[in-house]
């Protein structure tokens, strides 16, 4: 796995013409951003923060998508309970 990761980083760096360290920095930033969004939306869904706070932190589109996904899960559960 580590070898695959190293090879991927090297290939990306070569394709973009930038140092591997910059690729790793970008990957870390993207990963942390994704984890942050997941945390905020999880807190919103669990009523730990309100809707407006979530929108302020991650944006209206992400909050709306999380609401649609939550509604779809709730609809599926209700459908399953009626079956």
Secondary structure as a PSIPRED ss2 file (coil, helix, strand):
# PSIPRED VFORMAT (PSIPRED V4.0)

   1 X C   1.000  0.000  0.000
   2 X H   0.000  1.000  0.000
   3 X H   0.000  1.000  0.000
   4 X H   0.000  1.000  0.000
   5 X H   0.000  1.000  0.000
   6 X H   0.000  1.000  0.000
   7 X H   0.000  1.000  0.000
   8 X H   0.000  1.000  0.000
   9 X H   0.000  1.000  0.000
  10 X H   0.000  1.000  0.000
  11 X H   0.000  1.000  0.000
  12 X H   0.000  1.000  0.000
  13 X H   0.000  1.000  0.000
  14 X H   0.000  1.000  0.000
  15 X H   0.000  1.000  0.000
  16 X H   0.000  1.000  0.000
  17 X C   1.000  0.000  0.000
  18 X C   1.000  0.000  0.000
  19 X C   1.000  0.000  0.000
  20 X H   0.000  1.000  0.000
  21 X H   0.000  1.000  0.000
  22 X H   0.000  1.000  0.000
  23 X H   0.000  1.000  0.000
  24 X H   0.000  1.000  0.000
  25 X H   0.000  1.000  0.000
  26 X H   0.000  1.000  0.000
  27 X H   0.000  1.000  0.000
  28 X H   0.000  1.000  0.000
  29 X H   0.000  1.000  0.000
  30 X H   0.000  1.000  0.000
  31 X H   0.000  1.000  0.000
  32 X H   0.000  1.000  0.000
  33 X H   0.000  1.000  0.000
  34 X H   0.000  1.000  0.000
  35 X H   0.000  1.000  0.000
  36 X H   0.000  1.000  0.000
  37 X H   0.000  1.000  0.000
  38 X H   0.000  1.000  0.000
  39 X H   0.000  1.000  0.000
  40 X H   0.000  1.000  0.000
  41 X H   0.000  1.000  0.000
  42 X H   0.000  1.000  0.000
  43 X H   0.000  1.000  0.000
  44 X H   0.000  1.000  0.000
  45 X H   0.000  1.000  0.000
  46 X C   1.000  0.000  0.000
  47 X C   1.000  0.000  0.000
  48 X C   1.000  0.000  0.000
  49 X C   1.000  0.000  0.000
  50 X C   1.000  0.000  0.000
  51 X H   0.000  1.000  0.000
  52 X H   0.000  1.000  0.000
  53 X H   0.000  1.000  0.000
  54 X H   0.000  1.000  0.000
  55 X H   0.000  1.000  0.000
  56 X H   0.000  1.000  0.000
  57 X H   0.000  1.000  0.000
  58 X H   0.000  1.000  0.000
  59 X C   1.000  0.000  0.000
  60 X H   0.000  1.000  0.000
  61 X H   0.000  1.000  0.000
  62 X H   0.000  1.000  0.000
  63 X H   0.000  1.000  0.000
  64 X H   0.000  1.000  0.000
  65 X H   0.000  1.000  0.000
  66 X H   0.000  1.000  0.000
  67 X H   0.000  1.000  0.000
  68 X H   0.000  1.000  0.000
  69 X H   0.000  1.000  0.000
  70 X H   0.000  1.000  0.000
  71 X H   0.000  1.000  0.000
  72 X H   0.000  1.000  0.000
  73 X H   0.000  1.000  0.000
  74 X H   0.000  1.000  0.000
  75 X H   0.000  1.000  0.000
  76 X H   0.000  1.000  0.000
  77 X H   0.000  1.000  0.000
  78 X H   0.000  1.000  0.000
  79 X H   0.000  1.000  0.000
  80 X H   0.000  1.000  0.000
  81 X H   0.000  1.000  0.000
  82 X H   0.000  1.000  0.000
  83 X C   1.000  0.000  0.000
